[in-house]
Amino acid sequence: MATALITGASGGMGRDMAILLAERGYDLILVARNGDKLKELAESLNTDVRVIPMDLSIRKNCYKLHGMTGNVDILINNAGFGEWGEFYYTSLHKELNMIDLNISALHILTKLYLRDFVKKNRGYILNVSSLATFGSGPLMATYYATKAYVYKLTTAINEELRVRRSKVRISVFCPGPVDTGFNDRAGVSFSVKPLNSMEASRIALRGMFAKKMVIIPSFSEKMVSILSGFVPLRIVLMVCYRIQHNKGN
């Protein structure tokens, strides 16, 4: 039986992707800090589920997780969070923790499991980024920067795998606002109607299995990603500032 490992699986898209993959018959390895929520989710699924409560912002835990999990067929790097506020005022400690989780953990796990997948010439990796990757984010500067890293890393690896004719697939999911617990931790509210988390998860998995490199949910969001490359940077910054400013009100 094939196995999928999902980080950030205690809520939001991580939880919903676990439900969807269980419906497809995948065994699951669910990872997040909140062990109680993971156990609650595991008990609701009709498949073999292994729960691993772990803080992946601690780098040694990423290596530990890889050593604990043996044969995995799908890796979904979903864990991450953001913070709202002017860079001058926001917490350096929280931002460094964000970088450790959004970038370092994803980087380490992608590297370790990619090596496993390349050796057996199969496997899927789905890295969760954001539509934020296509712009700079005044008032969420660090978060936007971390998601740009995820996008750049994933697309570069995708090309390397294509050139070597590997059957390993790596995709990046870049949704706009999604109704998850993200905004509660970031301390903001949506300024536009968010996409339902289950629907976003369904789109992400569909794109991953279709072997898409970049997965963007809607036509309007695809247009944002395209137009961001043509609009002057100052205009992009002004628009992003206004969007983020409205979130904090």
C-alpha positions, -999 to 999 in steps of 0.1 A, spaced: 0 0 0 13 34 -9 20 59 18 18 97 20 35 119 46 18 152 53 33 180 74 10 205 91 -17 179 91 -35 189 123 -58 214 105 -66 233 73 -53 220 40 -31 194 57 -60 179 74 -82 180 43 -55 165 21 -52 136 46 -89 130 43 -88 130 5 -58 107 3 -74 83 27 -104 82 4 -80 72 -24 -67 43 -2 -33 58 8 -18 50 42 -8 82 60 20 96 82 6 128 98 30 153 113 23 185 133 29 199 167 -6 192 181 -7 155 187 -42 155 201 -56 169 168 -36 144 148 -50 115 169 -85 128 165 -81 130 127 -65 96 126 -94 80 144 -118 94 118 -100 79 88 -105 44 74 -69 37 65 -36 30 83 -25 62 99 7 69 118 7 100 140 40 118 147 37 149 170 68 170 161 79 206 158 96 208 124 110 243 130 137 224 150 160 212 123 172 181 140 135 169 141 134 170 103 163 146 101 147 125 128 114 124 110 131 111 78 149 84 98 116 73 114 95 70 83 110 45 59 92 39 26 71 70 16 55 75 -19 42 111 -15 56 140 5 34 170 11 52 199 27 23 219 40 35 231 74 39 269 77 26 301 92 27 339 87 28 371 107 12 405 99 28 438 107 54 464 97 88 448 95 102 474 119 79 462 147 73 425 141 90 399 163 124 388 151 121 356 171 88 347 155 101 356 120 132 334 125 109 306 136 88 312 105 119 309 83 129 277 101 95 261 94 85 277 60 119 274 45 145 252 64 121 224 73 107 222 37 142 224 22 155 196 44 126 173 39 125 179 2 162 171 -1 160 139 20 129 124 5 138 135 -31 170 114 -28 149 84 -17 125 90 -46 152 94 -72 168 61 -62 136 42 -68 126 65 -97 91 72 -85 73 94 -60 55 128 -57 64 159 -37 39 187 -33 53 219 -17 26 244 -6 35 280 -14 11 308 -20 0 333 -47 21 356 -25 51 342 -43 44 365 -73 47 397 -54 64 414 -25 44 417 6 46 449 26 32 442 61 38 405 56 74 408 42 89 377 58 60 355 49 60 365 12 97 360 10 95 325 24 68 315 -1 89 329 -30 117 307 -18 94 276 -19 83 285 -55 118 291 -68 132 260 -52 104 237 -64 104 249 -100 142 246 -102 141 210 -89 113 202 -114 136 212 -143 165 192 -129 142 161 -128 129 167 -163 164 169 -177 175 136 -160 142 120 -173 132 111 -138 98 97 -130 98 116 -97 74 145 -98 76 177 -78 49 204 -78 42 237 -61 7 248 -50 2 286 -51 -33 294 -39 -47 328 -30 -66 332 3 -78 298 17 -101 294 47 -78 277 72 -64 285 106 -36 305 90 -51 340 96 -57 333 132 -20 327 138 -9 356 115 -33 379 133 -52 391 102 -86 387 85 -92 381 48 -100 412 26 -116 389 -1 -136 358 1 -113 328 7 -113 295 -11 -128 266 8 -100 246 23 -113 212 11 -117 225 -24 -82 240 -24 -69 207 -12 -87 188 -39 -73 211 -66 -38 207 -52 -39 169 -52 -55 168 -86 -27 190 -100 0 169 -82 -13 136 -97 -16 154 -131 21 161 -128 17 198 -130 48 219 -120 28 250 -108 -7 246 -95 -28 278 -93 -65 273 -84 -85 298 -104 -83 317 -137 -82 351 -118 -53 339 -97 -35 327 -128 -40 362 -143 -25 377 -111 6 355 -114 10 365 -151 3 402 -147 27 406 -118 56 401 -142 45 430 -164 32 456 -139 59 480 -125 72 469 -92 61 501 -74 25 495 -85 27 459 -73 41 471 -39 14 497 -35 -14 472 -43 0 445 -20 4 471 8 -33 481 4 -44 444 5 -24 436 36 -33 469 53 -70 460 48 -64 425 64 -51 441 96 -81 464 100 
